[in-house]
């Protein structure tokens, strides 16, 4: 469990289209084997320390004739943002993916002291 030692807690959230490969016969739609897409997400305001980030698929458009394989994660989490990563493999054909995310963490506080 992560304990947040602050009375000032922030929640940032968003929903973003990660890719739409069906329109231009892109790699996620026409390719096979291991494939990956990522996108950098920046928070509107920085957190005091790197927050906890949760990502999920809010929309996926996938070919019904192939196996549905997907892995989604938040990587490189900092106080100012993170990278959302979507992976698939095998014969899976993914037309479009939209990602919803939420970050929860401590915010900077005027009462914080930085003593040198």
Buried (B, 14 or more C-beta within 10 A) or exposed (E): EEEBEBEEEBEBEBEEEBBBBBEEEBBBBEBEEEBEBBBEBEBEEBBBBBBEBEBEBEEBBBBEEBEEEBEBEBEEBBBEBBBBBBBBBEEBBBBBBBBBBBBBBBBBEEEEEEEE
